[in-house]
Amino acid sequence: MLLICGLYQQFGHFFKTKDGTIIKGIGLLDIETHAGPERLIGNITTESNDFGTIIGYENHSGQTFLGSETRALGTVQKGAGNNGQDDTEGARYNNVIGSYLHGSLLPKNPAIADFLIEQAAIKKYGEFTPTVIDDRFATIAREHAIKRPR
């Protein structure tokens, strides 16, 4: 499952608005989100033990903090990530991925797309045999994207 931005926030325990109102989440992820004072916008690069370098674009004002039951998707190298404070971006719990990296997440990160496809196929068919795909254009695009300024 892939959760982006507001959906990522709502799969946590709660979102606390600027005026202190608590919007209860579904609690699948051990995270909590608080409205932040400013939007965190720009290109972002993170390092992930599972997916290598993750490249994307973030645009959010929520500040998400991970609990002990959820691990970060990656460690921020450039950008703000979950909250601009602890160098984390996104969350992983089993086969669930939450992130603030908007529409660019999957095209810029084929390893994550491949993982999601593989997990879906295994769930449906019990097995998965990947086909080798020519990723040279994705590789070139990633090389250019990673050089972009914040």
Disulfide bonds with the S-S distance in Angstrom:
none
